[in-house]
Amino acid sequence: MLNIALPKGRLGDKVYRLFKDIGYDCSAMESDDRRLVLCDPGGEVSYLLVKPSDVAIYVEHGAADIGVVGKDVLLEGGNDVYELLDLNLGKCRMAEAAPVGFREDAQRPLRVATKYPNIAKRFYGELSREIEIIKLNGSIELAPLLKLSDVIVDIVETGTTLKQNHLEVTREILPISARLIANKAAMKFKDAQIRDIVEKLKSKVEG
Ligand code: PRP
């Protein structure tokens, strides 16, 4: 049995459909089931439904053998896992954004609100730009509107949230998409099963 950690929510639904397409169907995934562990009828895999930001933690510690996680979470967490495949799903970008017309004062540290302090520190470090991080857990766009920060570093998907809050992208940071990751020990002990899944997913993703 292979344990697969899937992120609950929008991305998880897309990823589940991909696994279903390669033969790992699990009807309970499509109902309003509240269970967090769901097995396919063939007993080959079990799906663990976890918060997106926790997927890499389950995989790193071996509670799940493989998992699917956004590149943003992976870079932020720096978890010790293997990254096996870009699933080309959940595509978006990490960017810096500021109120429309914002003028940066290079003489003082830039106040950056974000859920991603490690990514932000690395990005501004490479620019040798002094910053002050304001770590938030959501609704990041509110911070510059209330002058809690100068800018934000966050995910931009459609751009709607920025637009509706009168913010605009000021610096591009990185492209993001969902990645298949694996526990390091599982890659030794469940090698054949994991490789089989990777090959099947690859043919779907790369078409
Ligand atoms: C994410 C992100 C942005 C928004 C971007 O927030 O933090 O706020 O989506 O999407 P858009 O460009 O399509 O508008 P999420 O919905 O995860 O909620 P959060 O504010 O709680 O982080």
Boltz pocket constraint, residues with backbone or C-beta under 6 A from the ligand:
constraints:
  - pocket:
      binder: B
      contacts: [[A, 137], [A, 138], [A, 139], [A, 140], [A, 141], [A, 154], [A, 155], [A, 156], [A, 157], [A, 158], [A, 159], [A, 160], [A, 161], [A, 162]]
      max_distance: 6.0
